[in-house]
Each structure stands twice: as C-alpha cells, then as structure tokens.
Amino acid sequence: MERKTTDELLQEIQNEKSFERFMSRNEENFETKKFTEYLNDLCRKKELIPEQVIKAAQIDRTYGHQLFNGTRRPSRDKVIQLAIAFELSMDDTQELLRVAGRNELYPRIRRDAAIIFGLSKHMEMQQMQEFLASLDISILGE
C-alpha cells in the first residue's frame, strides 16, 4: 500500500468516527524509525563513524555517543549540528528533525532563516557559528 500524504491523513482523521479504526487502517503511515537507528543508517550511508560526525558537529564526545546509543534525547540545536556534520540537504535536515521529534526549520523565524541559508551554502559547523554570530544570532548549542 502506498503511503498517504499528510493532507490525506489529516482529512481522513477529521472525518473518521473511530480513532482505533483510523489507526488500524493507517499503521504504515506513521513514523516508526528511532532517532538512533536513523543516525546509524546515515553513518552507514555516508560511510562515516559516529566519532567523525560528533567531532564535525562540535558536540561533546560523551554526549554525542549518548545520542548515538539512545541514552540522551537531543535538543533541536544538537540535531541541526548533526545535520551540518552529516552535510545533509535541507529536506534531509527537516527529516532528521522530524525523526528526532523536534520542530522543523521555519524560514519566517530569523534564526531558522539564517540556518537554512547556511545549510544551502554547505557551511561547516565553524562557518555556521561564525555566520550566526556575525548576525548577532545565538550560535548553535548555546
């Protein structure tokens, strides 16, 4: 069965009388991948090891490994730092934020717009931090 769009799911849930029936008909449409699985899949796909990603993300080594093994839940900034370290596209960054249960980047928010700009220019972490600071915007992880 083909996955439904968000709009299709929204329309269906609003018209459904039974939540249980909605859930049973749409089980395959819900996100099930855990953040740690997603991170490790990205490492395999990009042929990286967690240590490389953690270092490139400028995240404390111990904290970074806790993110990879699932003992810590990342803040939104940490997810963005990981996205930068993985050199993810904008769409993949948004997906990483969704999987982590964090708000996606929103271009109407000044800080998010600056981060989106930096991502689109493929800035590395240090470049992104300097860019944000030059705009008098709080840096990632602050």
Backbone as a printed PyTorch tensor [residue, N CA C, xyz], in Angstrom:
tensor([[[  0.8390,  -1.1880,   0.0000],
         [  0.0000,   0.0000,   0.0000],
         [  0.8820,   1.2490,   0.0000]],

        [[  0.4960,   2.2420,  -0.7700],
         [  1.2630,   3.4830,  -0.8760],
         [  0.9880,   4.3830,   0.3310]],

        [[  2.0510,   5.0270,   0.7930],
         [  1.8960,   5.9420,   1.9250],
         [  1.0320,   7.1260,   1.5370]],

        [[  0.2250,   7.5780,   2.4730],
         [ -0.6400,   8.7230,   2.2480],
         [  0.1080,  10.0050,   2.5620]],

        [[ -0.3200,  11.0820,   1.9200],
         [  0.2670,  12.3760,   2.2160],
         [ -0.2470,  12.8510,   3.5680]],

        [[  0.4270,  13.8320,   4.1250],
         [ -0.0050,  14.4140,   5.4000],
         [ -1.4140,  14.9860,   5.2660]],

        [[ -1.6790,  15.6560,   4.1500],
         [ -3.0140,  16.2280,   3.9350],
         [ -4.0830,  15.1350,   3.8710]],

        [[ -3.7620,  14.0270,   3.2230],
         [ -4.7200,  12.9130,   3.1520],
         [ -4.9930,  12.3430,   4.5340]],

        [[ -3.9430,  12.1810,   5.3300],
         [ -4.1270,  11.6800,   6.6950],
         [ -4.9560,  12.6410,   7.5350]],

        [[ -4.6610,  13.9130,   7.4080],
         [ -5.4050,  14.9200,   8.1660],
         [ -6.8850,  14.8940,   7.8090]],

        [[ -7.1800,  14.8390,   6.5260],
         [ -8.5690,  14.7930,   6.0580],
         [ -9.2700,  13.5430,   6.5940]],

        [[ -8.5870,  12.4150,   6.5060],
         [ -9.1830,  11.1580,   6.9580],
         [ -9.4440,  11.1510,   8.4560]],

        [[ -8.4950,  11.6390,   9.2470],
         [ -8.6780,  11.6090,  10.7070],
         [ -9.8000,  12.5630,  11.1380]],

        [[ -9.9540,  13.6510,  10.4260],
         [-11.0200,  14.5920,  10.7660],
         [-12.4010,  14.0290,  10.4380]],

        [[-12.4650,  13.1450,   9.4500],
         [-13.7530,  12.5780,   9.0330],
         [-14.0590,  11.2390,   9.6880]],

        [[-13.0970,  10.6620,  10.3880],
         [-13.2660,   9.3420,  10.9900],
         [-13.9920,   9.4400,  12.3290]],

        [[-14.8810,   8.4910,  12.5680],
         [-15.6030,   8.4580,  13.8350],
         [-14.8540,   7.6460,  14.8970]],

        [[-14.0420,   6.6950,  14.4640],
         [-13.3270,   5.8330,  15.3940],
         [-11.8190,   5.9960,  15.2040]],

        [[-11.1460,   6.4520,  16.2710],
         [ -9.7020,   6.6120,  16.2090],
         [ -9.0190,   5.2620,  16.0080]],

        [[ -9.5290,   4.2180,  16.6630],
         [ -8.9490,   2.8800,  16.5310],
         [ -9.0170,   2.3990,  15.0810]],

        [[-10.1250,   2.6480,  14.4100],
         [-10.2710,   2.2440,  13.0030],
         [ -9.2890,   3.0400,  12.1320]],

        [[ -9.1800,   4.3350,  12.4110],
         [ -8.2150,   5.1560,  11.6760],
         [ -6.8080,   4.5910,  11.8430]],

        [[ -6.4280,   4.2840,  13.0690],
         [ -5.0860,   3.7740,  13.3380],
         [ -4.8490,   2.4280,  12.6430]],

        [[ -5.8070,   1.5350,  12.7120],
         [ -5.6010,   0.2150,  12.1080],
         [ -5.4900,   0.2960,  10.5890]],

        [[ -6.1720,   1.2340,   9.9770],
         [ -6.1040,   1.3880,   8.5140],
         [ -4.8460,   2.1280,   8.0640]],

        [[ -4.1810,   2.7960,   8.9850],
         [ -3.0720,   3.6670,   8.5890],
         [ -1.7570,   3.3720,   9.3020]],

        [[ -1.6160,   2.2020,   9.8340],
         [ -0.4130,   1.8560,  10.6100],
         [  0.8840,   2.1320,   9.8480]],

        [[  0.9100,   1.8340,   8.5610],
         [  2.1310,   2.0020,   7.7620],
         [  2.4530,   3.4650,   7.4630]],

        [[  1.5500,   4.3680,   7.7940],
         [  1.7470,   5.7840,   7.5140],
         [  2.3980,   6.5530,   8.6620]],

        [[  2.7120,   5.8600,   9.7480],
         [  3.2910,   6.5460,  10.8990],
         [  4.7850,   6.2920,  10.9810]],

        [[  5.4970,   7.3150,  11.4490],
         [  6.9490,   7.2230,  11.6110],
         [  7.2440,   6.2160,  12.7130]],

        [[  8.1150,   5.2710,  12.4160],
         [  8.4590,   4.2690,  13.4160],
         [  9.9600,   4.2030,  13.6750]],

        [[ 10.7440,   4.7830,  12.8090],
         [ 12.1910,   4.6970,  12.9590],
         [ 12.6380,   5.5410,  14.1550]],

        [[ 13.4800,   4.9660,  14.9610],
         [ 14.0260,   5.6640,  16.1130],
         [ 15.1810,   6.5500,  15.6670]],

        [[ 15.3980,   7.6090,  16.4240],
         [ 16.4570,   8.5660,  16.1140],
         [ 17.8180,   7.8750,  16.0300]],

        [[ 18.1030,   6.9900,  16.9860],
         [ 19.3970,   6.3110,  16.9800],
         [ 19.5650,   5.4500,  15.7300]],

        [[ 18.4960,   4.7660,  15.3150],
         [ 18.5520,   3.9630,  14.0900],
         [ 18.8300,   4.8630,  12.8900]],

        [[ 18.1530,   5.9940,  12.8700],
         [ 18.3070,   6.9240,  11.7580],
         [ 19.7490,   7.4450,  11.6900]],

        [[ 20.3220,   7.8040,  12.8360],
         [ 21.7020,   8.2760,  12.8720],
         [ 22.6640,   7.2070,  12.3550]],

        [[ 22.4680,   5.9930,  12.8260],
         [ 23.3650,   4.9140,  12.4130],
         [ 23.1820,   4.5630,  10.9350]],

        [[ 21.9640,   4.6700,  10.4240],
         [ 21.7230,   4.4840,   8.9900],
         [ 22.4570,   5.5570,   8.1810]],

        [[ 22.4070,   6.8020,   8.6690],
         [ 23.1220,   7.8810,   7.9850],
         [ 24.6280,   7.6200,   7.9740]],

        [[ 25.1490,   7.1220,   9.0910],
         [ 26.5830,   6.7990,   9.1470],
         [ 26.9350,   5.7530,   8.0960]],

        [[ 26.1370,   4.7090,   8.0060],
         [ 26.4020,   3.6620,   7.0070],
         [ 26.3060,   4.2320,   5.5920]],

        [[ 25.2660,   4.9960,   5.3430],
         [ 25.0360,   5.5620,   4.0160],
         [ 26.1810,   6.4930,   3.6020]],

        [[ 26.6710,   7.2840,   4.5420],
         [ 27.7100,   8.2670,   4.2380],
         [ 29.1220,   7.7460,   4.5190]],

        [[ 29.1780,   6.4680,   4.9370],
         [ 30.4530,   5.8220,   5.2380],
         [ 31.2670,   6.6160,   6.2680]],

        [[ 30.5960,   6.9380,   7.3630],
         [ 31.2150,   7.6590,   8.4800],
         [ 31.0600,   6.8330,   9.7420]],

        [[ 31.8840,   7.1380,  10.7260],
         [ 31.7010,   6.5360,  12.0410],
         [ 31.1890,   7.6330,  12.9720]],

        [[ 30.4570,   7.2590,  14.0200],
         [ 29.9040,   8.2690,  14.9270],
         [ 30.9330,   9.2840,  15.4160]],

        [[ 32.1250,   8.8320,  15.7350],
         [ 33.1700,   9.7330,  16.2370],
         [ 33.4420,  10.8810,  15.2590]],

        [[ 33.4660,  10.5770,  13.9590],
         [ 33.7030,  11.6160,  12.9440],
         [ 32.5680,  12.6380,  12.9340]],

        [[ 31.3560,  12.1450,  13.0250],
         [ 30.1800,  13.0220,  12.9900],
         [ 30.1370,  13.8970,  14.2310]],

        [[ 30.3750,  13.2980,  15.3800],
         [ 30.3540,  14.0320,  16.6460],
         [ 31.3960,  15.1500,  16.6360]],

        [[ 32.5800,  14.8330,  16.1480],
         [ 33.6450,  15.8340,  16.0880],
         [ 33.2780,  16.9560,  15.1150]],

        [[ 32.7750,  16.6050,  13.9290],
         [ 32.3950,  17.6120,  12.9300],
         [ 31.2290,  18.4710,  13.4130]],

        [[ 30.3690,  17.8890,  14.2540],
         [ 29.2150,  18.6140,  14.7930],
         [ 29.6010,  19.5060,  15.9690]],

        [[ 30.8240,  19.3820,  16.4350],
         [ 31.3170,  20.1090,  17.6070],
         [ 30.4360,  19.8580,  18.8400]],

        [[ 30.1320,  18.5750,  19.0200],
         [ 29.3550,  18.1340,  20.1780],
         [ 30.3110,  17.4100,  21.1210]],

        [[ 30.1230,  17.6090,  22.4230],
         [ 30.9280,  16.9110,  23.4160],
         [ 30.9080,  15.4110,  23.1150]],

        [[ 32.0790,  14.7870,  23.1690],
         [ 32.2400,  13.3830,  22.7740],
         [ 31.2910,  12.4490,  23.5360]],

        [[ 31.2540,  12.5730,  24.8650],
         [ 30.3990,  11.6980,  25.6780],
         [ 28.9340,  11.9100,  25.3410]],

        [[ 28.5290,  13.1650,  25.2830],
         [ 27.1340,  13.4940,  24.9520],
         [ 26.7810,  12.9650,  23.5570]],

        [[ 27.6920,  13.1380,  22.6100],
         [ 27.4530,  12.6610,  21.2450],
         [ 27.2330,  11.1650,  21.1910]],

        [[ 28.0450,  10.4070,  21.9140],
         [ 27.8660,   8.9560,  21.9270],
         [ 26.5530,   8.5720,  22.6070]],

        [[ 26.1340,   9.3540,  23.5860],
         [ 24.8360,   9.0980,  24.2210],
         [ 23.6980,   9.3260,  23.2300]],

        [[ 23.8580,  10.2810,  22.3250],
         [ 22.8480,  10.4930,  21.2850],
         [ 22.8010,   9.2950,  20.3370]],

        [[ 23.9670,   8.8020,  19.9660],
         [ 24.0320,   7.6730,  19.0420],
         [ 23.5410,   6.3670,  19.6570]],

        [[ 23.6910,   6.2110,  20.9700],
         [ 23.2220,   4.9590,  21.5770],
         [ 21.8400,   5.0830,  22.2200]],

        [[ 21.2630,   6.2750,  22.1540],
         [ 19.8820,   6.4470,  22.6000],
         [ 19.6850,   6.7300,  24.0700]],

        [[ 20.7540,   6.9780,  24.8140],
         [ 20.5730,   7.2720,  26.2390],
         [ 20.2820,   8.7430,  26.5010]],

        [[ 20.4570,   9.5930,  25.4940],
         [ 20.1150,  11.0160,  25.6080],
         [ 19.2280,  11.3920,  24.4390]],

        [[ 18.3280,  12.3220,  24.6840],
         [ 17.4670,  12.8590,  23.6380],
         [ 18.0320,  14.2180,  23.2330]],

        [[ 18.2590,  14.4320,  21.9450],
         [ 18.9270,  15.6630,  21.5250],
         [ 18.0120,  16.8830,  21.5380]],

        [[ 18.6170,  18.0220,  21.8000],
         [ 17.9030,  19.2840,  21.6350],
         [ 17.7970,  19.5490,  20.1310]],

        [[ 17.0000,  20.5080,  19.7740],
         [ 16.8550,  20.8840,  18.3680],
         [ 18.1960,  21.3430,  17.7930]],

        [[ 18.9310,  22.1410,  18.5590],
         [ 20.2390,  22.6170,  18.0930],
         [ 21.2010,  21.4540,  17.8310]],

        [[ 21.2110,  20.4590,  18.7210],
         [ 22.1090,  19.3150,  18.5260],
         [ 21.7470,  18.5570,  17.2500]],

        [[ 20.4570,  18.4430,  16.9600],
         [ 20.0270,  17.7690,  15.7280],
         [ 20.5310,  18.5550,  14.5130]],

        [[ 20.4240,  19.8750,  14.5780],
         [ 20.9050,  20.7120,  13.4700],
         [ 22.4260,  20.5740,  13.3380]],

        [[ 23.1250,  20.5470,  14.4480],
         [ 24.5800,  20.3610,  14.4050],
         [ 24.9260,  19.0260,  13.7410]],

        [[ 24.1930,  17.9820,  14.0650],
         [ 24.4230,  16.6820,  13.4340],
         [ 24.1360,  16.7510,  11.9340]],

        [[ 23.0710,  17.4440,  11.5680],
         [ 22.7320,  17.5880,  10.1440],
         [ 23.8720,  18.2750,   9.3940]],

        [[ 24.4460,  19.2910,  10.0090],
         [ 25.5790,  20.0020,   9.3840],
         [ 26.7640,  19.0530,   9.2500]],

        [[ 27.0380,  18.2840,  10.2950],
         [ 28.1660,  17.3510,  10.2680],
         [ 27.9710,  16.2690,   9.2020]],

        [[ 26.7390,  15.8300,   9.0230],
         [ 26.4320,  14.8270,   8.0050],
         [ 26.3630,  15.4360,   6.5960]],

        [[ 26.4140,  16.7880,   6.5310],
         [ 26.2820,  17.5120,   5.2660],
         [ 24.9630,  17.1790,   4.5760]],

        [[ 23.8810,  17.2210,   5.3630],
         [ 22.5640,  16.8780,   4.8370],
         [ 21.9730,  18.0180,   4.0210]],

        [[ 21.1330,  17.6460,   3.0780],
         [ 20.3640,  18.6210,   2.3120],
         [ 19.3030,  19.2180,   3.2300]],

        [[ 18.6350,  20.2360,   2.7530],
         [ 17.5680,  20.8610,   3.5410],
         [ 16.4630,  19.8400,   3.8410]],

        [[ 16.0390,  19.0930,   2.8340],
         [ 14.9850,  18.0890,   3.0360],
         [ 15.4140,  17.0330,   4.0480]],

        [[ 16.6540,  16.5780,   3.9460],
         [ 17.1410,  15.5610,   4.8760],
         [ 17.3060,  16.1200,   6.2880]],

        [[ 17.6550,  17.3970,   6.3860],
         [ 17.7300,  18.0410,   7.7040],
         [ 16.3510,  18.0890,   8.3420]],

        [[ 15.3530,  18.4710,   7.5560],
         [ 13.9800,  18.5110,   8.0740],
         [ 13.5370,  17.1210,   8.5230]],

        [[ 13.8960,  16.0960,   7.7550],
         [ 13.5470,  14.7220,   8.1240],
         [ 14.2390,  14.3130,   9.4190]],

        [[ 15.5070,  14.6590,   9.5610],
         [ 16.2270,  14.3500,  10.8000],
         [ 15.5570,  15.0260,  11.9950]],

        [[ 15.1380,  16.2750,  11.8220],
         [ 14.4310,  16.9790,  12.8930],
         [ 13.0990,  16.2830,  13.2180]],

        [[ 12.3740,  15.8560,  12.1950],
         [ 11.1010,  15.1420,  12.4200],
         [ 11.3350,  13.8450,  13.1860]],

        [[ 12.3090,  13.0620,  12.7450],
         [ 12.5870,  11.7820,  13.3970],
         [ 12.9910,  12.0000,  14.8590]],

        [[ 13.6910,  13.0890,  15.1280],
         [ 14.1120,  13.4180,  16.4950],
         [ 12.9690,  14.0020,  17.3270]],

        [[ 11.8420,  14.2610,  16.6930],
         [ 10.7080,  14.8360,  17.4180],
         [ 10.8830,  16.3160,  17.7070]],

        [[ 11.6200,  16.9880,  16.8560],
         [ 11.8830,  18.4240,  17.0220],
         [ 11.2460,  19.2180,  15.8910]],

        [[ 11.0150,  20.5030,  16.1510],
         [ 10.4100,  21.3620,  15.1400],
         [ 11.3360,  21.5330,  13.9440]],

        [[ 10.7320,  21.5130,  12.7690],
         [ 11.4800,  21.7430,  11.5450],
         [ 11.9290,  23.2010,  11.4870]],

        [[ 12.8990,  23.4690,  10.6340],
         [ 13.3390,  24.8410,  10.4080],
         [ 12.2350,  25.5950,   9.6710]],

        [[ 11.9990,  26.8240,  10.1070],
         [ 10.9040,  27.6210,   9.5670],
         [ 11.4660,  28.9470,   9.0620]],

        [[ 11.3580,  29.2180,   7.7620],
         [ 12.0200,  30.3930,   7.1890],
         [ 11.4860,  31.7450,   7.6520]],

        [[ 10.3820,  31.7940,   8.3610],
         [  9.8620,  33.0710,   8.8610],
         [ 10.4650,  33.4490,  10.2140]],

        [[ 11.2640,  32.5530,  10.7680],
         [ 11.9740,  32.8440,  12.0140],
         [ 13.4010,  33.2170,  11.6340]],

        [[ 13.8510,  34.3740,  12.0810],
         [ 15.1510,  34.9240,  11.6620],
         [ 16.3020,  33.9330,  11.8540]],

        [[ 16.3910,  33.3320,  13.0240],
         [ 17.4840,  32.3840,  13.2930],
         [ 17.3830,  31.1750,  12.3620]],

        [[ 16.1780,  30.6390,  12.2100],
         [ 15.9900,  29.5000,  11.3110],
         [ 16.3320,  29.8750,   9.8710]],

        [[ 15.9500,  31.0810,   9.4540],
         [ 16.2630,  31.5310,   8.0930],
         [ 17.7760,  31.5730,   7.8860]],

        [[ 18.5000,  32.0510,   8.8800],
         [ 19.9610,  32.1060,   8.7830],
         [ 20.5450,  30.6940,   8.7070]],

        [[ 20.0140,  29.7760,   9.4970],
         [ 20.4840,  28.3890,   9.4660],
         [ 20.1770,  27.7580,   8.1120]],

        [[ 18.9870,  28.0030,   7.5910],
         [ 18.6200,  27.4950,   6.2650],
         [ 19.5880,  28.0300,   5.2150]],

        [[ 19.9170,  29.3150,   5.3110],
         [ 20.8750,  29.9150,   4.3780],
         [ 22.2210,  29.1980,   4.4790]],

        [[ 22.6950,  29.0080,   5.7010],
         [ 23.9730,  28.3290,   5.9120],
         [ 23.9720,  26.9040,   5.3850]],

        [[ 22.8810,  26.1950,   5.6140],
         [ 22.7630,  24.8330,   5.0810],
         [ 22.8020,  24.8370,   3.5530]],

        [[ 22.1200,  25.8000,   2.9550],
         [ 22.0650,  25.8570,   1.4860],
         [ 23.4280,  26.1960,   0.8900]],

        [[ 24.2820,  26.8380,   1.6740],
         [ 25.6370,  27.1860,   1.2230],
         [ 26.6560,  26.1420,   1.6680]],

        [[ 26.1750,  25.0400,   2.2570],
         [ 27.0260,  23.9220,   2.6920],
         [ 28.0960,  24.3590,   3.6910]],

        [[ 27.7070,  25.2460,   4.6030],
         [ 28.6470,  25.7020,   5.6320],
         [ 28.9680,  24.5610,   6.5940]],

        [[ 30.2230,  24.4890,   7.0000],
         [ 30.6240,  23.5670,   8.0540],
         [ 30.2640,  24.2260,   9.3860]],

        [[ 30.4060,  23.4690,  10.4800],
         [ 29.9850,  23.9740,  11.7930],
         [ 30.6390,  25.2990,  12.1580]],

        [[ 31.9360,  25.3910,  12.0340],
         [ 32.6260,  26.6200,  12.4250],
         [ 32.1320,  27.8060,  11.5900]],

        [[ 31.9630,  27.5780,  10.3010],
         [ 31.4500,  28.6400,   9.4260],
         [ 30.0450,  29.0570,   9.8450]],

        [[ 29.2110,  28.0660,  10.1640],
         [ 27.8340,  28.3610,  10.5780],
         [ 27.8310,  29.1730,  11.8650]],

        [[ 28.6620,  28.7830,  12.8220],
         [ 28.7120,  29.5020,  14.0960],
         [ 29.1650,  30.9480,  13.8890]],

        [[ 30.1840,  31.1360,  13.0770],
         [ 30.6770,  32.4850,  12.7950],
         [ 29.6250,  33.3110,  12.0600]],

        [[ 28.9280,  32.6830,  11.1340],
         [ 27.8670,  33.3610,  10.3890],
         [ 26.7540,  33.8190,  11.3350]],

        [[ 26.2940,  32.9220,  12.2000],
         [ 25.2370,  33.2780,  13.1520],
         [ 25.6990,  34.3940,  14.0870]],

        [[ 26.9200,  34.2790,  14.5910],
         [ 27.4540,  35.3020,  15.4940],
         [ 27.5600,  36.6470,  14.7910]],

        [[ 27.9450,  36.6500,  13.5140],
         [ 28.0710,  37.9130,  12.7680],
         [ 26.7250,  38.6090,  12.6050]],

        [[ 25.6430,  37.8380,  12.6810],
         [ 24.2870,  38.3980,  12.5850],
         [ 23.7050,  38.7200,  13.9550]],

        [[ 24.5120,  38.5180,  15.0000],
         [ 24.0620,  38.7060,  16.3820],
         [ 22.8900,  37.7700,  16.6980]],

        [[ 23.0100,  36.5490,  16.1980],
         [ 22.0290,  35.4910,  16.4450],
         [ 22.7260,  34.4240,  17.2960]],

        [[ 22.0170,  33.8680,  18.2510],
         [ 22.6520,  32.8680,  19.1210],
         [ 23.1700,  31.6950,  18.3010]],

        [[ 24.3860,  31.2840,  18.6320],
         [ 25.0050,  30.1820,  17.9140],
         [ 24.3580,  28.8660,  18.3100]],

        [[ 24.6190,  27.8380,  17.5380],
         [ 24.0500,  26.5140,  17.8230],
         [ 24.6640,  25.9390,  19.0900]],

        [[ 23.8210,  25.3870,  19.9280],
         [ 24.2850,  24.7480,  21.1500],
         [ 24.5070,  25.7030,  22.2950]],

        [[ 24.1900,  26.9730,  22.1200],
         [ 24.4220,  27.9750,  23.1630],
         [ 23.2990,  27.9700,  24.1760]]])
